[in-house]
Amino acid sequence: MDATLAIERIYRDEYGRIVASLVRRFGDIDIAEEAAGEALLAAVEKWPADGVPPNPGGWLTTTARNRAIDKIRRESHRDAKHQAALMLNPTSGDDDVADKDTGLVEDDRLRLIFTCCHPALAPEARVALTLRLLGGLTVAEIARAFLVPETTMAQRITRAKAKIKNAHIPYRVPDGVDLTRRLAGVLAVIYLVYNEGYLSGSGDADIRDELTGEAIRLGRILRQLLPTDPEVAGLLALMLLTESRRHVRLAAGELVPLHEQDRGGWDRTLIAEGHDLVRECLALNRPGQYQLLAAVNAVHTDAPTAADTDWGQIVTLYSQLYAVAPSPIVTLNRAVAVAELDGAEVALAEVDRLDLTGYHAWHATRADLLRRLGRSADARAAYDAAIAATENEAERAYLSRRRGSLAGLEGPP
Amino acid sequence: MSQYLLSVHHTPDDPMLALTPEEVQPVFEAVDRFNKMLMDQGIWVFGGGLHPIEASTVVDGTGDEPIFTDGPFAESKEWMGGFWVIEAPDLDAALKLAAEGSKACQGKVEVRPFQDEPPAA
């Protein structure tokens, strides 16, 4: 690999750690980012000649911190007292912290992720900031991932950083009751990043891989930082189990539904890790929405063939999910399992009760149930509605094929 | 400590506006309790309720002669009914107080930081 590329890779991996540690030290995101950028330049200059230091992350953090201190020293507009406070941060043993994988450094990242995912920030800004500051993605990469112009994304991030500064959004891990509520916000951001990469039918494939990979990485960091929280484990398991099927989910640009997927193409390592996490959650017995979704996925990944799927278990899990997170989409997904268990007619009755006419999956599910009931004309209309309601090319290709395979028209309805 | 403006916003369909004096009394009492809590904690800077929006006058002193115009600054479906200025260590603390204030006055509260830190006491 090209030396600069290798350095950039290390830098990307270490970025969240470096920035989080500098934000704690200097209380300022811009100073932290700028200093991190300068550390990268220094690395690109030095490492190819001197070799990569034994602890590149520590080297980058120390270099960035020294650059930040230099910068603050140079700046004359800061009042002396403020400057002294920044320079003489009471956190002793700072060097050790920066040089090793100690708990304190991890805490910095945790603090920063709670800042990035603060409810006072707009949801799209939370996602962008998390990817920028903890994931180390460039503004251009984030803009490409969300299909917005780079200037728009830059503005979004700048505005969010200004709000953090001006409104004094703290760098702190919330405690007590607040932690649960705020953690739900952090998990939602990570899951959103994952889904953006997984579900999005547009945008280039590299960026989508980047997003799912980054979401899993953030999920692992969070799991490392909060090892006893069952929802943190649940989200990681959910992402791993979904990811395990990603490569066989599309074939020639067309969506391949679960029951048609080549299960030999599923990633067994990810599945094993996901199943371990789900088992751990079950033992904790404090179910939440991510754990339940992970459990549904585990039932699927546990079945050697589609016919072996334990649909009864899936219906039960969706019912439990509805109890903790009621939503018509949960009922819709549950109906798919009900169809396998009690037949398409029972499932269709449940689906028809839902007010989801704007949701393509509702139409697609209806279409499939109508097809199974031999109501070809109704099924065709439902496929048309589903195709009209989605922009996702892979999904449209799949739905069009299904529509094309319908039995000949049974006459006007 | 930073200073935050907690402003109470009303809309024409606000149920608060339809309350009878008897019904509104408990709201006043709740706001009094909230005010007293802010003062007891030493984080009260200033606060008060405003007369209805019809009582406002806009002054434009940007030209040679000041121009006085009746009515609110802009046609709006939302207006400020009252406010507090409080001191809080950070946004989380300010949001927590705003939630209590909102419950007390039965209205939505907007939280905005002041530009400058208050001069050291």
Interface residues (C-beta under 8 A of the other chain):
Chain A: H118 A120 N166 A167 H168 I169 P170 R172 P174 D178
Chain B: S2 P89 D90 L91 D92 A94 L95 V111 R112 P113 Q115
